[in-house]
Amino acid sequence: MSAERALELAELEQRAAVCTACRLAEHRTSVVFGTGTVAADVMFVGEGPGQREDELGLPFVGRSGDLLEQLLDEIGMARGDVYIGNVVKCRPPKNRDPQPDEIDACKGYLRRQLELVDPAVVVTLGNFATKLLLRTEVGITRTRGRAYTWWGRHLVPTFHPAAALRGGPARLDDIRADFAIVRDLLDGRLEPTPPGPDALAEPAEADPQAEQLGLFGG
């Protein structure tokens, strides 16, 4: 079964590599589809590729990628144990936020990645991915620090590694605490807590098979 899912994921990547569904295709060097094992228990979701990722065709390279690998090592995991993807697969010009029509054009790829990898824990890296997947306007500073029940999985929001590189030891400590939550979830030491009344509205549970447009607030 894992081999079948890996094959389908590879076929999906091939389709994404020639995708021209939105304007981001016009200036890209590479489609940055994702990387990692289809058997991953943890899937990381960032916003979109930056310049270096666009050049190499891989997500989270450079200093941010090095820090991500360090943080994984601290909880007994390696980059090859997880799956890493982004909301959009092509670099937005000047690293701006993806536009709604660009997200709409790309959402099917992320949705299918989530279905095929089927991780126990989804980790959103940064404000944009967190707001998008949790369908909230509440910022990452307030949403991080706990786990949420999300589409039959656990979701843990945390800061993007680049924020730790800019923000110093305090921000890095926050990310380490969130990675510890991931480890506790995987080891069965923690159950997600429901959001408080001032937190956020999570996706409706009534129809989890309904195209998962709730991933993107649709």
Secondary structure, 3 states (H helix, E strand, C coil): CHHHHHHHHHHHHHHHHCCCCCHHHHCCCCCCCCEECCCCCEEEEECCCCHHHHHHCCCCCHHHHHHHHHHHHHCCCCHHHCEEEECCCCCCHHHCCCCHHHHHHHHHHHHHHHHHHCCCEEEEECHHHHHHHHCCCCCHHHHCCCCEEECCEEEEEECCHHHHHHHCHHHHHHHHHHHHHHHHHHCCCCCCCCCCCCCCCCCCCCCCCCCCHHHHCC
